[in-house]
Amino acid sequence: MDELDRNILGLLAADARISVATLARRLKVARSTVQARLERLETTGVIAGYTVKLGEAAQQARIRATVLLSIEPRAQAAILTRLRAIPEVERVHTTSGRVDLLLQVAAPSTAVLDGVLDAIGALTGVKSSESLIHLSTKLDRAL
């Protein structure tokens, strides 16, 4: 991946609906160059898809939390299966360090979030959990 690829990704991250022609004009390259780069980025899995990034108005209706889980050895597969069944669990990451899993959770109310956190903490194989409620976003560069 070179600088042109990174520039294409940066522009797409800001506006996934931007046209190939507009990308080409902004990057001062031929439209066919941008089209070929996009096809290669998609084929190689660098671009997995195009999506909507929710704005503040949509996110204000959801309470978000990060949940840190320490789990029993060899319990990960079973816990992941159970977490997939909880719709409020948006992402699960394995980690290195004092915790085993980092979860991103979102719920429409504190009552629902409280129930989800209780359900996660009660899963067989969970040794401990810690919840960090998101208050406001100060920086978001995620693609």
C-alpha positions in Angstrom: 0.0 0.0 0.0 1.5 3.3 -1.0 0.7 7.0 -0.4 -2.0 7.1 -3.1 -3.8 4.1 -1.6 -3.7 5.7 1.9 -5.0 9.0 0.4 -7.9 7.1 -1.3 -8.7 5.4 2.0 -8.6 8.7 3.9 -11.0 10.3 1.5 -13.3 7.3 1.6 -13.2 7.3 5.4 -14.5 10.9 5.4 -17.1 10.2 2.8 -17.7 6.6 1.6 -20.2 7.9 -1.0 -17.6 10.0 -2.9 -17.5 9.2 -6.6 -14.5 7.7 -8.4 -14.4 10.8 -10.6 -14.3 13.1 -7.5 -11.6 11.0 -6.0 -9.5 11.2 -9.1 -10.0 15.0 -9.3 -9.0 15.5 -5.7 -6.0 13.2 -5.9 -5.0 14.6 -9.4 -4.8 11.2 -11.0 -6.7 9.5 -13.8 -10.2 8.0 -13.0 -9.0 4.7 -14.3 -6.1 4.8 -11.8 -8.5 5.3 -8.9 -10.8 2.6 -10.2 -7.9 0.1 -10.5 -6.7 0.9 -7.1 -10.1 0.5 -5.6 -10.5 -2.9 -7.2 -7.1 -4.0 -5.9 -7.9 -2.7 -2.4 -11.2 -4.6 -2.5 -9.7 -7.8 -3.9 -6.8 -7.9 -1.4 -9.2 -7.3 1.5 -7.9 -3.9 2.5 -11.4 -2.6 1.8 -13.9 -5.0 3.2 -17.0 -3.0 2.4 -18.6 0.4 2.4 -20.7 1.4 5.3 -22.5 4.2 7.2 -20.8 5.9 10.2 -23.4 7.0 12.6 -23.4 10.7 13.6 -23.8 12.2 17.0 -27.6 12.4 16.6 -27.9 8.7 16.2 -25.3 7.8 18.8 -26.9 10.0 21.5 -29.8 7.6 21.6 -27.4 4.8 22.7 -25.4 4.3 25.8 -22.1 2.8 25.1 -19.7 0.9 27.3 -16.4 -0.9 27.1 -16.4 -4.2 29.1 -13.1 -5.8 30.2 -13.4 -9.5 30.9 -11.0 -11.9 32.6 -12.0 -15.5 31.8 -11.2 -19.0 32.8 -8.6 -20.8 30.7 -10.1 -22.7 27.7 -13.5 -20.9 28.2 -13.1 -18.4 25.3 -14.9 -20.4 22.6 -18.0 -21.0 24.8 -18.0 -17.4 26.0 -17.7 -16.1 22.4 -20.7 -18.2 21.4 -22.8 -16.8 24.2 -21.7 -13.2 23.5 -22.7 -13.5 19.8 -26.3 -14.2 21.1 -26.4 -10.8 22.9 -27.4 -8.2 20.3 -26.0 -5.3 22.4 -22.5 -6.7 22.1 -21.1 -4.9 19.0 -17.5 -6.0 19.1 -15.2 -8.4 20.9 -11.4 -8.2 20.9 -8.9 -10.5 22.4 -6.2 -8.6 24.3 -2.8 -9.0 25.9 -2.4 -7.8 29.4 -4.5 -8.2 32.6 -7.8 -8.9 30.8 -8.6 -11.5 28.2 -11.5 -9.9 26.2 -12.5 -6.3 25.5 -16.1 -5.8 24.5 -17.9 -2.9 22.9 -21.5 -2.7 24.1 -24.3 -0.3 23.2 -27.9 -0.2 24.6 -30.8 2.2 24.3 -31.1 2.9 28.1 -29.2 2.5 31.3 -31.7 -0.2 32.4 -31.0 -2.3 29.3 -27.3 -1.7 29.7 -27.4 -2.8 33.3 -29.2 -6.0 32.4 -26.6 -6.7 29.6 -23.7 -6.1 31.9 -25.2 -8.4 34.5 -25.8 -11.1 31.9 -22.2 -10.9 30.7 -20.8 -11.0 34.2 -22.9 -14.1 34.9 -21.6 -16.1 31.9 -20.0 -19.4 32.9 -16.3 -19.0 32.6 -16.2 -15.2 33.4 -13.8 -14.7 36.3 -14.3 -10.9 36.5 -15.6 -8.0 34.6 -15.1 -4.2 34.6 -17.4 -1.8 32.8 -16.4 1.6 31.5 -19.3 3.8 30.4 -18.5 6.1 27.5 -19.4 9.7 28.3 -18.3 11.7 25.2 -16.1 11.2 22.2 -13.2 13.6 22.0 -11.5 12.1 19.0 -12.6 9.5 16.5 -10.2 8.6 13.7 -11.5 5.1 13.2 -11.9 4.0 9.6 
